[in-house]
Amino acid sequence: MNMITVFEYAELQSYNKSLQSSKRAYVTKETLEWLVSQYQSNAFSEDVENPVITDLKRNSFKLGSYIGYIQSPFNNERIHVLPKIDIGNNSSEKSYAILKKMLSVVYELNPKSISIADLDHHHDLPLHEWIIKQFLLSLQKLLHGGLRSDYQLVEDNQSYLRGRLLVSKQIRKAPGQDINFELEYDDFNFNGVENRLIKTTLNFVSEFTCNSDSILMAYDLSLLLEEIQPILNPVEMLGFWRENRLYESYGDIKKWIEIILLNIRPSFQHGSHKGISLLFSMPQLFEKYVAKCLHIDSPKKLHIQPSRTSLAEHTPLGKKTEKWFRLKPDLLITENRKNVCILDTKWKLIDERKNNSLKKYDINQSDLYQMFAYGHKYFDAEGQLILIYPKHSNFKAPLPCFYFSDRINLKVIPFDIEKGCLVGENCLT
């Protein structure tokens, strides 16, 4: 089994086997072409803020800001992608533990069902295998307590009457075929949408996992779910999951199902399980993690990705005035319905040592333009702008303020991922 380990933003190429490192790796031409075929459609799209592949060339491309696992259908090649920003102080085991903590917080996993000891127990598993293991353990626990059965509306063709006769279908039958009845009736079974999503996810992980313990465990569990039918469009059916008291015991496993189905690329319903990937966008994961960790004192309120204003108004010829270029910051804090603070997260390594007008701490100028627009469109008189970057060895404390005007300034603050809090002064209380 060929496992390649690289960081996000690494280059994958198919022309030189000697170029092998965490930043550049060789893959076969078949694997490279398969990845391009899956992800080329969004590589140059302006609608995709964080494409999976970038800088596409004839025999190479660069990965975007994703971490996770890619399994090629060719040559048994597997690619394990790690975060580029060192969040574990040079310890890969600690980095894994922190990543798992981020997923646990973002997806609101029940702390009783996943302890710190459990996080450490499977530290040797790649991230995707750890996720699969947690799903299987949750399913095992659910089956121990028993699945919920329910009445399902079934259409059938039988030689005897049962339930309701479908008259319109019955009279359209050709002579000689009308000896059986077209029926509709309620059948008490285990094929509710929740159980079918569980079966669908189990089928996927059974083919996706390479861990011997998980393979055996998935096989044993599949025998117990043999009568349940999988779903062809599971992502769409997630919205039909019932949250009532009868399905309270399903709460833990739903989180793992969402983690698996919503992060499979390409989309689960569009491809074979052979040659598929389980990837997480680090910018999105970081943004959601920060939002979950922030504690705002009343009467202030935290709003996630508000879209309350636009950059400009425009009146096309012959049409009504429209608002164009929506401004949607990551986080907005209000107090008594007044906007008081805007926060934007950036999954990027900046350097507090580069404190000159040439290097500008490695902050993108476009990020400051974006914050400038937020400040002038969201604040009536005054307000606080905050850019949040992950804390690391070269960014440990807030930078000096940036002043857009006498009434609006910008703070650049590190976020301690391990502790789950902003570093330095607490400007949110």
C-alpha positions, 0 to 999 in steps of 0.5 A: 500500500503506497501512502503519501503524506503531504501538507496542504498547498503541496504540489503533486506531480507525475514527472520526477520520482526523486522529488518527494517531500511534505511539500512536493510529491510524486504520483502516477500519471493515472492518479494525477489525471483522475484528480484533475478530472474530479476537481478541474471544474472548480479549479478556476471558478470564481464561485469557489473560494477554496478550490481543491486544486490550484496552479494546474499545469500539464503534469502537476498541480497544487492542492488547496487548503484541505486536510484529509485523505485521498484514495486513488482508484489506480496503483493503490495510491493513497494521499494523506494531507496534513495542515500546513500550519503547525498547530501542535508545536512540532508534535504530529500526535498533538496536531492530530489531537487538536484537529480531532478536538476542532471537529468535535467542537464544530460538529457538537459531538457529545463529550460523553461519547468521545473523551480525551482518552479516546482521542489519544487512544486512536492517535496512530490512525489517519484522520479518516480512519479515526472518523470511520472508527467513531462512526462504527463505535456509535453504530455499535452503541445504537444497535445495542440499545435497538433501532427504531422501527416505523410505519412506511407507506409501501406500494405493492402488487399482490394477489390479495387485497391489503390496505388501499387499492390504487384504482387509477393504476389498476384500471390501466393494466392490460387484460390478463395482467389485472389478476393482481392488485395494485396496493398501497399500505403501511408496513412496519419496518426498519426502513425509516430515513434515519436507518437508511442513512446509517446503512448508506454510510456503513456501505461507504465506510466498509469499502473506504476503510483499510483498517483491519479492525474497522473492516471486520467491525463494519462487516459484522454490523452490516449483517445486522442491517441487511434488511435495510435499504440504502439511499442513492441521494443521502446528502439530500435526505439528511434534511429529513432526519427526525429530531423528536424524542423518539430518535433521541438515541440517534443524536450521536451517530447523526453527527458522524454521518454528517461528517462523513457524507458532507465532506466526501469529494466528489459528491457521494451520490455521483461516483463509485466508492473506489477512488474517492476522498474525505477532505475538510476545508481548513478555512471553513473548519477554522471559521466554525471552530472560532465561532463555537469557541467565542463566548459573548456576554449578554446583552451582546449577541453573536451572528454567524455569516450575516448578510445585511448589506451590500457594497453598492447599489446599481440600476441596470437599464430598464430595471429597478435598483438592485443591491450588488456584491453582498458583504458577508463577514464571518462573525458579527457582534450586536448590542441592542440591535446595533452592530458593534464588532465584526470578526473575520477568520483567516487560516493563514500563517502571518509573521509578527517579525515582518513588521515593516511597510514592505512585508506587512506581517505577510497580511494580504492587502485584499483582506484589509480592503475587505475589512475596510468595506465591512467597517464603512457599511456595517457601522453607523458611527463607530465599531471594532474590526478584528482579523483572527489568524491561528496562533503559532510560533511566529504569531503569539500576541496581538499586533498594534492597531491599524487605523482606518479612521478616527472612529474605526480601527482594526485589531489583528489577534491570534487564536489559540486553537489548543485552548480555544480562545483569543490571545491577549485582551478580551475585546468581546466582553 
